[in-house]
Amino acid sequence: MSAVVAVPRPGAAVAETWRLSGWARRVLRMLVTTATVFLITSFGTYALGALSKTNPAAAVLGETATPADITRMNHQFGLDRPLLVQYATWLGHAFTGDLGTSYFTSIPVAASVRQALPVDLGITGLAALFAVLIGGTAGIAAALNGGGRLDRSVTAVCSALSTIPGFVIGIVLIVVFSATLRILPAGGYVSFGTDPVQWFRCLLMPSFALSLTLAAHIARQLRTSLVATLRENYVVGATVRGLSQRRVLLRHALRNAMGPALGILTVGVPALLSGSVPTERIFNLPGVALLTLQSAERHDIPVIQGTLLVTVTTVLVCNLVLGALLARFTPQARR
């Protein structure tokens, strides 16, 4: 009896390679777009500071400075050169980790950012985790009880939360958990390396306050897309074949329905990072947002430019990573 040799379907390997290369091309396009946006935003960031009416030399020297002193200080700062030359020099130094020096404190901007950035990353990471857990659970529960009381309740709560600013929720949390129950600190910050438990306690309320709006958007998008997906023929067919509800949900429906929710997360995580100024102010957290605000109040141009550049870079990296994950793991994006 002759053995049956399985002959691979013509073009199968090519199709698989094409699919992977297609995802790689998508990521490459995102890289090119990210680099373009970075150059545009970094130039805008530098130009806004360089073209502002504030004269750094006059601000540093004070009211008693003479025109000759101001001219000499402008030359020392490099502000008497053309704008494009200033920008190219600044960006080149930034790629080496040199973001300049504060005009008022003489502290390197990179050192100030290194000290403040972990605060923002910690808040953003915890807030994103809370948003995914809360929003994902609420969206799935509402979809599985479509039209029921739970579905209507989740929709109503999410509609309310999406209109309440995070700092308002933060104030309520401080009143309840700090002033009344006295179980969480009302402000301050302890680094993770010093005391992980206290670090979590310090960031719990601000992260939770920031996460609720994003969680509400995730829940609404996931609920809507999952309800539609559960009515698809392939989901009904899987249920008829006797597959468990859990397997149908996790292996078939959720994977195809999570695209809009991931899209919301792609936009929401950078928004958390760049919009935490009121929250840091309320909870007295020494993050990049508060550093930028304080520098803007005293017109410290190098610090403003450095913090904005770091914020823009972090936002673009988050968008790139989340966009690549969205393109890789959702069937709609691959198609």
C-alpha positions as CSV (number, residue, x, y, z in Angstrom):
1,M,0.0,0.0,0.0
2,S,1.5,3.3,-1.0
3,A,1.8,6.0,1.7
4,V,-0.3,9.1,1.3
5,V,1.9,12.1,1.2
6,A,0.3,15.4,2.3
7,V,1.0,18.0,-0.3
8,P,0.8,21.5,1.0
9,R,-1.8,23.7,-0.6
10,P,-0.1,25.8,-3.3
11,G,0.4,29.3,-2.1
12,A,-0.2,28.5,1.6
13,A,3.3,29.3,2.7
14,V,3.3,32.3,0.5
15,A,0.0,33.5,2.0
16,E,1.3,33.1,5.5
17,T,4.5,35.0,4.6
18,W,2.4,37.7,2.9
19,R,0.2,38.1,6.0
20,L,3.3,38.5,8.3
21,S,4.9,40.9,5.9
22,G,1.7,42.8,5.6
23,W,1.7,43.3,9.4
24,A,5.4,44.3,9.2
25,R,4.6,46.9,6.4
26,R,1.8,48.3,8.6
27,V,4.1,48.7,11.5
28,L,6.7,50.3,9.2
29,R,4.1,52.8,8.0
30,M,3.3,53.6,11.6
31,L,7.0,54.1,12.3
32,V,7.3,56.6,9.4
33,T,4.1,58.4,10.5
34,T,5.4,58.5,14.1
35,A,8.8,59.9,13.0
36,T,7.0,62.6,10.9
37,V,4.7,63.6,13.7
38,F,7.7,63.7,16.1
39,L,9.6,66.1,13.9
40,I,6.6,68.4,13.4
41,T,5.6,68.4,17.1
42,S,9.2,68.8,18.3
43,F,9.8,71.7,16.0
44,G,6.5,73.3,17.1
45,T,7.5,72.8,20.7
46,Y,10.8,74.5,20.3
47,A,9.4,77.2,18.1
48,L,6.7,78.2,20.6
49,G,9.4,78.7,23.2
50,A,11.9,80.4,20.9
51,L,9.3,82.8,19.5
52,S,7.6,83.7,22.7
53,K,7.8,87.3,23.9
54,T,9.7,86.3,27.0
55,N,13.4,87.2,26.9
56,P,15.1,84.5,28.9
57,A,18.3,86.6,29.3
58,A,16.3,89.5,30.7
59,A,14.3,87.2,33.0
60,V,17.5,85.6,34.4
61,L,19.5,88.9,34.8
62,G,16.6,90.8,36.3
63,E,15.4,94.4,35.9
64,T,18.9,95.9,36.5
65,A,20.3,94.2,33.4
66,T,21.8,96.5,30.7
67,P,21.2,95.9,27.0
68,A,24.9,94.8,26.7
69,D,24.3,92.2,29.5
70,I,21.2,90.9,27.8
71,T,23.0,90.6,24.4
72,R,25.9,88.8,26.0
73,M,23.5,86.4,27.8
74,N,21.6,85.7,24.6
75,H,24.9,84.8,22.9
76,Q,25.7,82.5,25.8
77,F,22.3,80.8,25.5
78,G,22.7,80.6,21.7
79,L,19.5,82.6,21.1
80,D,21.2,85.0,18.6
81,R,21.4,82.2,16.0
82,P,18.8,81.4,13.3
83,L,15.8,79.4,14.5
84,L,16.4,76.3,12.4
85,V,20.0,76.2,13.6
86,Q,18.8,76.5,17.2
87,Y,16.3,73.7,16.7
88,A,18.8,71.4,15.0
89,T,21.3,71.9,17.8
90,W,18.7,71.4,20.5
91,L,17.2,68.2,18.9
92,G,20.7,66.8,18.3
93,H,21.6,67.3,22.0
94,A,18.2,65.8,23.0
95,F,19.0,62.6,21.1
96,T,22.1,62.3,23.4
97,G,20.0,62.9,26.5
98,D,20.9,66.5,26.9
99,L,17.7,68.6,27.2
100,G,19.5,71.8,28.2
101,T,19.7,73.5,31.6
102,S,17.1,75.5,33.6
103,Y,17.6,79.2,33.3
104,F,16.7,79.8,36.9
105,T,18.0,76.7,38.9
106,S,20.9,75.7,36.6
107,I,19.7,72.1,37.1
108,P,19.9,69.9,33.9
109,V,16.4,69.5,32.5
110,A,17.1,65.8,31.9
111,A,17.7,65.3,35.6
112,S,14.5,67.0,36.5
113,V,12.6,64.9,34.0
114,R,14.2,61.6,35.2
115,Q,13.0,62.4,38.7
116,A,9.5,63.4,37.6
117,L,8.7,60.9,34.8
118,P,8.3,57.8,37.0
119,V,5.4,59.5,38.7
120,D,3.5,60.1,35.5
121,L,4.3,56.6,34.2
122,G,3.1,55.0,37.4
123,I,-0.1,56.9,37.4
124,T,-0.7,56.2,33.7
125,G,0.1,52.5,34.0
126,L,-2.1,52.0,37.0
127,A,-4.9,54.0,35.5
128,A,-4.8,52.1,32.2
129,L,-4.8,48.8,34.2
130,F,-7.9,49.9,36.2
131,A,-9.6,51.1,33.0
132,V,-9.1,47.8,31.2
133,L,-10.2,45.8,34.2
134,I,-13.3,47.9,35.1
135,G,-14.3,48.8,31.6
136,G,-13.7,45.3,30.2
137,T,-15.7,43.6,33.0
138,A,-18.5,46.1,32.8
139,G,-18.7,45.9,29.0
140,I,-18.8,42.1,28.9
141,A,-21.4,41.9,31.7
142,A,-23.6,44.4,29.9
143,A,-23.3,42.6,26.6
144,L,-24.2,39.3,28.1
145,N,-27.2,40.8,29.7
146,G,-28.3,42.9,26.6
147,G,-31.5,44.8,27.3
148,G,-31.6,43.7,30.9
149,R,-31.3,45.8,34.1
150,L,-27.6,45.2,34.3
151,D,-27.1,46.4,30.8
152,R,-29.2,49.6,31.4
153,S,-27.4,50.2,34.7
154,V,-23.9,49.9,33.2
155,T,-24.9,52.2,30.3
156,A,-26.3,54.8,32.7
157,V,-23.3,54.8,35.0
158,C,-20.9,54.9,32.0
159,S,-22.8,57.9,30.5
160,A,-22.5,59.7,33.9
161,L,-18.8,58.9,34.4
162,S,-17.8,60.0,30.9
163,T,-19.0,63.6,31.8
164,I,-17.2,63.9,35.2
165,P,-13.6,65.2,35.1
166,G,-11.0,63.1,36.8
167,F,-10.0,65.9,39.3
168,V,-13.6,66.0,40.6
169,I,-13.6,62.3,41.3
170,G,-10.2,62.8,42.9
171,I,-11.6,65.4,45.3
172,V,-14.4,63.1,46.3
173,L,-11.9,60.2,46.9
174,I,-9.8,62.5,49.1
175,V,-12.8,63.5,51.2
176,V,-14.0,59.9,51.6
177,F,-10.8,57.8,51.9
178,S,-8.4,60.4,53.4
179,A,-10.4,62.9,55.4
180,T,-13.2,60.6,56.6
181,L,-11.9,57.0,56.7
182,R,-8.2,58.0,56.9
183,I,-7.0,54.9,55.2
184,L,-5.1,56.4,52.2
185,P,-2.8,59.4,52.0
186,A,-4.3,62.6,50.6
187,G,-1.1,63.4,48.7
188,G,2.6,63.0,48.4
189,Y,4.8,60.5,46.7
190,V,7.2,57.7,47.6
191,S,9.2,56.0,44.9
192,F,8.7,52.3,44.1
193,G,12.2,51.4,45.0
194,T,11.9,53.0,48.5
195,D,8.6,51.4,49.5
196,P,6.4,49.5,47.0
197,V,3.4,49.3,49.3
198,Q,3.5,53.1,50.1
199,W,4.1,53.8,46.4
200,F,0.9,51.9,45.5
201,R,-1.1,53.7,48.3
202,C,0.1,57.1,47.1
203,L,-0.9,56.4,43.5
204,L,-4.1,54.4,44.1
205,M,-6.5,57.3,44.3
206,P,-5.1,59.5,41.5
207,S,-4.9,56.5,39.2
208,F,-8.4,55.4,40.0
209,A,-9.8,58.9,39.5
210,L,-8.1,59.2,36.1
211,S,-9.2,55.7,35.0
212,L,-13.0,56.0,35.4
213,T,-13.6,58.1,32.3
214,L,-11.5,55.8,30.1
215,A,-13.2,52.8,31.7
216,A,-16.6,54.2,30.8
217,H,-15.6,54.7,27.2
218,I,-14.1,51.2,27.0
219,A,-17.2,49.6,28.5
220,R,-19.6,51.4,26.1
221,Q,-17.5,50.5,23.0
222,L,-17.0,46.9,24.1
223,R,-20.6,46.4,25.0
224,T,-21.8,47.7,21.6
225,S,-19.4,45.7,19.5
226,L,-19.8,42.5,21.6
227,V,-23.6,42.6,21.3
228,A,-23.3,42.8,17.6
229,T,-20.7,40.1,17.5
230,L,-22.7,37.7,19.6
231,R,-25.4,37.8,16.9
232,E,-23.0,36.8,14.1
233,N,-23.6,33.4,12.4
234,Y,-20.2,31.9,13.4
235,V,-21.0,32.7,17.0
236,V,-24.4,31.1,16.8
237,G,-23.0,28.1,15.0
238,A,-20.3,27.6,17.7
239,T,-23.1,27.7,20.4
240,V,-25.2,25.2,18.4
241,R,-22.2,22.8,18.2
242,G,-22.2,22.6,21.9
243,L,-19.2,24.8,22.8
244,S,-19.4,26.4,26.2
245,Q,-20.4,30.0,26.6
246,R,-17.1,30.8,28.1
247,R,-15.2,29.4,25.1
248,V,-17.5,31.0,22.6
249,L,-17.0,34.3,24.4
250,L,-13.2,34.2,24.8
251,R,-12.1,32.3,21.7
252,H,-14.5,33.6,19.1
253,A,-16.6,36.6,20.0
254,L,-14.4,38.7,22.2
255,R,-11.4,38.6,19.9
256,N,-13.4,40.0,17.1
257,A,-15.3,42.6,19.2
258,M,-12.3,44.1,21.0
259,G,-11.1,46.2,18.1
260,P,-13.2,49.4,19.0
261,A,-12.2,49.1,22.7
262,L,-8.5,48.8,21.8
263,G,-8.9,51.8,19.6
264,I,-10.3,53.8,22.6
265,L,-7.4,52.5,24.7
266,T,-5.0,53.7,22.0
267,V,-6.3,57.2,22.3
268,G,-7.0,57.1,26.0
269,V,-3.6,56.1,27.4
270,P,-1.7,59.0,25.8
271,A,-4.6,61.3,27.0
272,L,-4.0,60.0,30.6
273,L,-0.3,60.8,30.3
274,S,-0.7,64.2,28.9
275,G,-3.8,65.3,30.8
276,S,-2.8,64.7,34.4
277,V,-2.0,68.3,35.5
278,P,-5.1,68.9,37.7
279,T,-4.8,65.4,39.3
280,E,-1.1,66.0,40.1
281,R,-1.9,69.4,41.5
282,I,-4.7,68.0,43.8
283,F,-2.7,65.1,45.1
284,N,0.6,67.1,45.3
285,L,2.5,64.6,43.0
286,P,5.9,65.8,41.6
287,G,5.3,64.6,38.1
288,V,6.2,65.9,34.7
289,A,2.8,67.7,34.3
290,L,3.3,69.6,37.5
291,L,6.9,70.4,36.6
292,T,5.8,71.8,33.2
293,L,3.1,73.9,34.9
294,Q,5.6,75.4,37.4
295,S,8.1,76.1,34.6
296,A,5.5,77.8,32.6
297,E,4.6,80.1,35.5
298,R,8.2,81.3,35.7
299,H,8.9,81.2,32.0
300,D,11.7,78.7,32.2
301,I,11.8,77.9,28.5
302,P,14.3,75.0,28.5
303,V,12.4,73.1,31.1
304,I,9.1,73.6,29.2
305,Q,10.6,72.5,25.9
306,G,12.3,69.5,27.5
307,T,9.2,68.3,29.4
308,L,7.0,68.7,26.3
309,L,9.4,66.8,24.2
310,V,9.5,63.9,26.6
311,T,5.7,63.9,26.9
312,V,5.3,64.0,23.1
313,T,7.8,61.1,22.7
314,T,6.1,59.0,25.4
315,V,2.7,59.6,23.8
316,L,3.9,58.7,20.3
317,V,5.6,55.5,21.7
318,C,2.4,54.5,23.4
319,N,0.4,55.1,20.2
320,L,2.9,53.1,18.2
321,V,2.9,50.1,20.6
322,L,-0.9,50.0,21.0
323,G,-1.4,50.5,17.3
324,A,1.0,47.6,16.5
325,L,-0.9,45.4,19.0
326,L,-4.2,46.4,17.5
327,A,-3.0,45.5,14.0
328,R,-1.5,42.2,15.2
329,F,-4.2,40.7,17.4
330,T,-7.5,41.9,15.9
331,P,-8.7,40.1,12.8
332,Q,-10.4,43.2,11.4
333,A,-7.2,45.1,11.4
334,R,-5.3,42.3,9.7
335,R,-7.9,42.1,6.9
